[in-house]
């Protein structure tokens, strides 16, 4: 469904408001947890570190965890925008389509056989798994949006069954699988995540650059050809960015569903028909959603945390039902 384009002034104001919300949620996320830290102390820990216990918690645990949420949220949200624009499918999303499940399964297998023993190895294995899942899902379910979703769900179920078989045959795989089966930010903040985060940052910038060409492709293939766009090259570049973003996000946080479904719909409402502005809004709103979900994951249970992927699934399930009821098999 095509939405009207908004004026540049309204878009800039909206993006600035989104950035302010992101900053506030980030400070709140750093302060919330089993050991609560007041917002003023969070700011002091960032600007005037004194080595106290509160400041150590902020610097060594909470800030790296918030950075993970920023990277994974931006990657999944931008990948969601790209896959929806590329496929003209309002139900498309890396998690729903099985892309993140493919990346997570590949990391599990790679870790079990020693191929993912470093951050570079995890990233490469995750991207390869995402590529394989993307090609398989699109080759089977490209006929309609609903078939694409069903294919992604089926692939995720098959991978879950294979993982169960691996755990029964190879008990040593269980610890690896337990770590990667459900997306979570807890316990990953001390991992060497610099490389995947750098890859995400570069991929998001590339997505912003590519979005101008996707804006033309979104007008229709014949119109895009008439305007001189190389549709095949743009689609290939978008597909490569989708797999890199989804794979890198899975490498640092495990499979997290529905972020790439919820955020693009909100970004489309804020940005109208402009793909570049949709990507920009998604890069900000994705981290907001994941940070809010991570706060919920910490406070839902009084005795511990739930994986952040459980919270995003709880929020995203109704959004998926709404999208199916509203759009059905109709393209964007």
GICOR-V265960 format. One record per residue. N is the residue number from 1. SS is DSSP state (2 for helix, 1 for strand, 0 for the rest). Layout:
N_SS / N_SS
This chain:
1_0 / 2_0 / 3_0 / 4_0 / 5_0 / 6_0 / 7_0 / 8_2 / 9_2 / 10_2 / 11_2 / 12_2 / 13_2 / 14_2 / 15_2 / 16_2 / 17_2 / 18_2 / 19_2 / 20_2 / 21_2 / 22_2 / 23_2 / 24_2 / 25_2 / 26_2 / 27_2 / 28_2 / 29_2 / 30_2 / 31_2 / 32_0 / 33_0 / 34_0 / 35_0 / 36_0 / 37_0 / 38_0 / 39_2 / 40_2 / 41_2 / 42_2 / 43_2 / 44_2 / 45_2 / 46_2 / 47_2 / 48_0 / 49_0 / 50_0 / 51_0 / 52_0 / 53_2 / 54_2 / 55_2 / 56_2 / 57_2 / 58_2 / 59_2 / 60_2 / 61_2 / 62_2 / 63_2 / 64_2 / 65_2 / 66_2 / 67_2 / 68_2 / 69_2 / 70_2 / 71_2 / 72_2 / 73_2 / 74_2 / 75_2 / 76_2 / 77_2 / 78_2 / 79_2 / 80_2 / 81_2 / 82_2 / 83_2 / 84_2 / 85_2 / 86_2 / 87_2 / 88_0 / 89_0 / 90_0 / 91_0 / 92_0 / 93_0 / 94_0 / 95_0 / 96_0 / 97_0 / 98_0 / 99_2 / 100_2 / 101_2 / 102_2 / 103_2 / 104_2 / 105_2 / 106_2 / 107_2 / 108_2 / 109_2 / 110_2 / 111_2 / 112_2 / 113_0 / 114_0 / 115_0 / 116_0 / 117_0 / 118_0 / 119_2 / 120_2 / 121_2 / 122_2 / 123_2 / 124_2 / 125_2 / 126_2 / 127_2 / 128_2 / 129_2 / 130_2 / 131_2 / 132_2 / 133_2 / 134_2 / 135_2 / 136_2 / 137_2 / 138_2 / 139_2 / 140_2 / 141_2 / 142_0 / 143_0 / 144_0 / 145_2 / 146_2 / 147_2 / 148_2 / 149_2 / 150_2 / 151_2 / 152_2 / 153_2 / 154_2 / 155_2 / 156_2 / 157_2 / 158_2 / 159_2 / 160_2 / 161_2 / 162_2 / 163_2 / 164_2 / 165_2 / 166_2 / 167_2 / 168_2 / 169_2 / 170_0 / 171_0 / 172_0 / 173_2 / 174_2 / 175_2 / 176_2 / 177_2 / 178_2 / 179_2 / 180_2 / 181_0 / 182_0 / 183_0 / 184_0 / 185_0 / 186_0 / 187_0 / 188_0 / 189_0 / 190_0 / 191_0 / 192_0 / 193_0 / 194_2 / 195_2 / 196_2 / 197_2 / 198_2 / 199_2 / 200_2 / 201_2 / 202_2 / 203_2 / 204_2 / 205_2 / 206_2 / 207_2 / 208_2 / 209_2 / 210_2 / 211_2 / 212_2 / 213_2 / 214_2 / 215_2 / 216_2 / 217_2 / 218_0 / 219_0 / 220_0 / 221_2 / 222_2 / 223_2 / 224_2 / 225_2 / 226_2 / 227_0 / 228_0 / 229_0 / 230_0 / 231_2 / 232_2 / 233_2 / 234_2 / 235_2 / 236_2 / 237_2 / 238_2 / 239_2 / 240_2 / 241_2 / 242_2 / 243_2 / 244_2 / 245_2 / 246_2 / 247_2 / 248_2 / 249_2 / 250_2 / 251_2 / 252_2 / 253_2 / 254_0 / 255_0 / 256_0 / 257_0 / 258_0 / 259_2 / 260_2 / 261_2 / 262_2 / 263_2 / 264_2 / 265_2 / 266_2 / 267_2 / 268_2 / 269_2 / 270_2 / 271_2 / 272_0 / 273_0 / 274_0 / 275_2 / 276_2 / 277_2 / 278_2 / 279_2 / 280_2 / 281_2 / 282_2 / 283_2 / 284_2 / 285_2 / 286_2 / 287_2 / 288_2 / 289_2 / 290_2 / 291_2 / 292_2 / 293_2 / 294_2 / 295_2 / 296_2 / 297_2 / 298_2 / 299_2 / 300_0 / 301_1 / 302_0 / 303_0 / 304_1 / 305_0 / 306_0 / 307_0 / 308_2 / 309_2 / 310_2 / 311_2 / 312_2 / 313_2 / 314_2 / 315_2 / 316_2 / 317_2 / 318_2 / 319_2 / 320_2 / 321_2 / 322_2 / 323_2 / 324_2 / 325_2 / 326_2 / 327_2 / 328_0 / 329_0 / 330_0 / 331_0 / 332_0
